[in-house]
């Protein structure tokens, strides 16, 4: 190697060491310490470097981890009407599916740094694909429930791997924005696809659409990098079991935000009816609103970090609060439709900044992988919270509770951001 590791390299400089590239991920320099944290310094193979093809592949295949949430209202309807289990039971089944996803992502997130993320994504896709085929071949509700849980485990594996990979990218927030942009596109297309397929496939339309999406989008997993932290930079390096400061509050902020969003999405039909919108018109408006989701991801990718993290987070959360009040507390057709159009883009705008903070705080990818679990824990809790708050007289309690939760989530996000700023200042002082 051209220079000794004890000499602080310039930020972004790459070195060759025993067939590996030593990449300085931090903006600050790395000085000699008793231990070197892998959060700032990691060894990855050249095959793991991101080019345009791999960035696009990651953005595409990451959407498979969101299929349960995308199809949540349709799956509830299919289970409650098509399989005659009732709305409440269908809600619990989908909640358990999201919980299985979250548990799988969280368990794998603990050791994700040393796992082959391409292989993990492929395996998760195969499991989810097998579960979907099983749902198409059986009418027994007990088997359907078991297969939906298995589907959650498979998509949880995809979530853990795809959320961890951006930590190895030089601009993780931008890559998360690309992933949210792809999610927005898939979200809009999927909503229309289910409606079109229902006339052909009947109650199995949801499972058929899942099958097609897993076979098409999931095939991009073959192009992913392995993303393995092959070895530690030196004998004095270590990966600590305790997450860096700020990670816990970022995870809490992400989970709370998605609790509110899941509650708002799960009861969007009831809120629309309360606003005086006819069922057929409501389906049409929500379908059109689905295509606004890519706008948020595109805006986050274009803005990048030019305005830092604080200002975009405040704007994103403020918009979500206004949306919750417009859709659930105004009881106005116009305000509801406007809120539905804005709602999807606010989520895809805010999520990349929270996930980017996790990836920056912990460069091993563990925190970002746990972020996928936090999102789906939130998605599992949200509908249950909404069911507890909704009443025959009004849906307003859901909007009010979501507003409060959004506010708490913003506070936690800004608190985590202070930890990130303090780390940058310490790094600058050590330069």
N, C-alpha and C positions, 0 to 999 in steps of 0.2 A: 504494500500500500504506500502511496506517495507520501503521506504524512502520518505521524503518530496520533492515536486516538486521544491521547492526553492533551494535545493541542486543540483548542476550540476551533472547529471548522466554521466557515461562513454559513449562514442560514441558507438552506436549499441546496448545498453542495452535495454531490454524490460521489462516493468512493467505491472501489472494488475491494472485496475482502473474501478470499476463498470461494469465488464464484458467486458471491452475493453483492447486492448494492446496499451500502449503508446510507440511509436517507435521513437527513435532519428534518423532522416534521415541524419543529417549533420555530417561531420567528426569531427567538433569541438564540444565543450561542449556548453550547453545552460545555461546562467546565468540569474539572475533575472533582468527584465526590466519592465518599465511601461506597455509595451505591448509585447506580444510574437508573433512573426510572424509564421503563419502556414506553411510558406515555409520551415521552419526548423523543425517544431514539429507538428505531426498530430496524431489523434486518428483514428484507423481503427479496424474493428472487426476481430476476428480470422478467420472467414470464408473468409476474403479477402486476406489472406496470399497466396503467390504464391508457388506452388509446381511444379514439372516437368510437370504434366498433364495440369495445367493451363497455364504454359509458352508455351507449345506446342499448346494449343487451341488458345491462343492469336495470336501466330505467323501465324496460319492457317487462322483464321477468318479475320485478318487484311488485307489479300490480297484482300478481297471482295471490299474494298474501292478503289482499284486501277484498277478495271475492265474497267472503261471507258478509262483510259490512256493506258492500255495494248492493248485494242482492237481498239484504236483510228483510225489507218489507215483502218482497215476493216469496221468500222462503217461508216467512210466517204465514202468508196467505196460502201457500201450497200445503203446508203441514196442517193448518187449521181446517181448510175447506177440502182439499184433495184427499187428505188422510184422516179427516174427521176427528182431530184431537182437541179442537177448540183453540181459541185465540190465546188464552192464558198458558196452556200447555205448550203451544207452539213457541210462545215467547221464551219459556224456560228452556226449551230444547235449543233454540238458537243462542240463548245466553250461555248454555253449557258448552256449545260449540266454540263460541268466542273465548270462553274460559280455558278450554283445552288448547286453543291456539296460543293464548297468553302464557299458559304454564309451560308449553313446549319451548316457546321463544325465550322465556326467562331462564329455564333450566340450561338450555344450550348457551345462553349468553354468558354464563359464568366461565366457560372454557372456550369461547368462540375464537380467541386469538390464535390458538394452535390447531384449529380445525380447518380442513379443506372445504372452503365455502362453496366452491363449484360442485363438489360431490354432494355436499349437504343439500344444496338447492335441488339438484337432480333427484336425490332420494326423496325429499319432501314432495316434489312434483309427482313422482311415481306413486307415492302413498295417497296423495289427494286424488290422483287420476283413478286409482283402483277403487277408492271409496265412492267416487262419483259414478263409476260404471256399476258398482254394486247397488247404488240407489236406483239406477235405471232398471235393474233386473229383478228387484224384489218389491213386494207390496206389503210386507210385514213391518209394522210400525216399530217393533222392538229392534229389528235389524237396521231400519232406517236411522233410528237414534244412534245405535252403535257406529254406523258408518259415518254419520255426521260428526261424531266425536273424533273418529279416525281422520276425517277430512280436516278437522281443526288442528290435529297434531301435524299433519303434513304441511299445511299452510303456515303453521308456527315455525317449522324448520326453515321454510323459505323466508319468513320474516326475519328470523335470527341472522341468517347468512347475508341477505341482501341489505339489511340495515347496518351490519358491521363493516361491509366492504368500503363505504365512503370514507371511513376513518383513514384508509390507506391512500386516499386521493388527495392531491395537493390543495383542493378547494372543496371540502366536504359539504359545506352549506349549498354551494352551487349544484353539486351532484344530487343532493336531496331535493333541490328545487326541480331538477330535470325529472326525478322520480315522481314528484307530485304532479308535474305537467303531464307525464304519461298516464298517471292515475286518473287525472281529470278527463283525458280523452277516452280512456277505457270505460270510465264511469258513464259518460254520456252515451256511448255506443251500446253499452250493455243494457241500459234502461230501455232503449228502443228495440234491441234485439229480443229481449224477453217478450215484449208485447207482440212482436211479429211472429215469434215461434209458438206462442200460446195457442194460436189457431190450428197449428199442425201437431204439436207434441202434447197439448193439453196440460195436465197437472205436472208432467215431467219437464216442462219447458225450462224451469230453473236449472235442473240437473243437466239438461242437454246443453244449455248455454255454458255452464261451468265446464263441461267436457270439452267443448270446442275451444274455449279460452285457454284451458290448461294445455291442450295439444298444440295450439298456435303460439301463444305467448310463452308458455313454459319451455318450448324448444330453444329459446334464446339462452337458457341456462348453460348450454354447451359452450357458449362463447365467453363465459365469465372467467375471471382470473381465479386462481386457487386461494389467494389471500391468506396464506399461512405465515405467521411469524415463525420462521423456520428455526431460529436460534436466537439467543440473547446476544446483544452487541459485544459483551465482554463477560468474563467470569464474575465481575462485581455487579453485573446488572441483575435486576429482579423485577418481576411483576407483582405488585403488592395486592393482597386480597381485599384490602379496603379501597373503595372507590375514591377518586380524587374529590377534593372539596367542590361543592356546587353540583355534583352529579345527582345527589338525592333530591335536591330541590327542583332540578330540571326534570327529573323523572316524575316527580309529583305534579309539576305544572303540566306536563304532557298528558298524564293520566286524567287529571281533573278537566282539562280542556276537552278531552274526548268523551268523558262522562256527559258533559253538557251537550256536545254535538250529537252523541248517540241518542240521548233523550229527545232532542229536537227533531232528529231524523225519524226516529221510531214512531212518533206521534204526529208527524207532519200531516197525515190525512185527517186526523181528528181536528187539528188546528185549522186546516183549510175548511172543513165542514162548519166549524164554529164561525169562520169568517164569511160564510154564506156562499161558498163555491161548490158547484155541482160536482158529483164524483167523476163523470167523464171529463169535464173541464179541468178538474184537479190533476188527473193523471196526465193530461196533455201539458199543463203548465209545469209540473214537476219534471216531466221528461225533457222539456225545453231547457229548464233551469239546470239540468244535469250537464249541459254543454258549456255552462259558464265556469265549471271547475278548472279547466286548463288555464284560464286567465290568471288565477292566483299563482299557480306554479310558474307561469311565464313571467309574471311581474317580479316574483322573488328571484328568479334566475337573472333577469335583466338588471334588477337593482343591486344584487350581490351584497357586498358589505360596505358600499359607498356611504351609506347612512348609518353604519354600525348595526347593532342588534336592537338597542333600546327603542329607537323611533319606530322601526317596522313592527316590533312586538306590540307597542302601545296602539298603533294604528290598527293592526290586525285584531287585537282583542276588543278595541272600541267598536269596530265594525260588527264583531260577533255579538256583542251586547245589544247593539241597536237592532240587529236581525232578530234576536230572541224576543225582544219586546215587540217588534213589528209583527212577527208571525203569531205570537201567542197572547199578546196583551192588547193589541189594537182592535181586534175583531173587525177589521176593515179589509175588504177584498183587495183593494189597491196596495195597501201596506203589506199584506200577506204575500202577494205576488212579487212585489219589489224585494221583500226580505228573502224569499225563496231563491230569487235570481242571484242575490249577493251572497247568500249563505255558503254555497259550495266554494266560491272563490276565496272567501276569507280563511277557510280551513286549509286549503292548499297553499295559501300565502304564508300563514303563520307556522305551520308544521315544519317546513324546512329550516326555519331559524332555531326552533327548539331542538330539532335533531342535529343541526349543525353545531350548536353549543355542546351537546353531548359528545359528538365526534371530536371536537376540539379539546374538550376537557380530558377525554380519555382516548388516546391515539391507538390503543390496542383494539378498539372496536367493541369492547364489552359493554360500555355504557349505551352506545347506539343500538346494540342488539337488545339490551334490556328496554330501550325505548320502544321497540316494537312490541314487547310484552306489555309495557305501560299503556300503549295505545289500545291494545285489545282488552286489557283489564277494564279500561274506561268504557270501551264499547260494550262489554258484558254487563257492567254495572248501570250504564245509562238507561237502557230500556226498563230495567227493574225500578230504578229511581222514578222514572216517568210514570210507570204503572202505579207506584205508591202515591204520587202527587196528584195525578189526574183525577177528576171527579166528574160526576154526571152534569154538574152545573157549569163547570168552567175548566179550560186548559191553562188558564193564566198562571197557576202555581208552578207549572213547568217552566214557563218563561222567566218568572221571578227567581226561582231556584237556579236556573242556568246563569242568569245575570250575576248572582252572588258567587257562584262557582267560578265563572270566568274571571271575576275580579280577584279572587284568591289565587287563581292560577297565574294571572299576570304578576301579582306580587312575588310569587315564588320564582317565576322566570327572571324577573329583574334582580332578585336576590342572588340567583345563580350567576347572572351576568356580572355582578360585582365581584364574585369569586374569580371569574375569568379575567376581568380587568386587573385584579390584584395580582394574579399569576403573571400577567404580561408585564406589570410594573416590576415585579421581583426579577423577572428574566432580564429586563432592560438594565436593572441595577447591577446584575451579575455579569453583564457583558464586559 
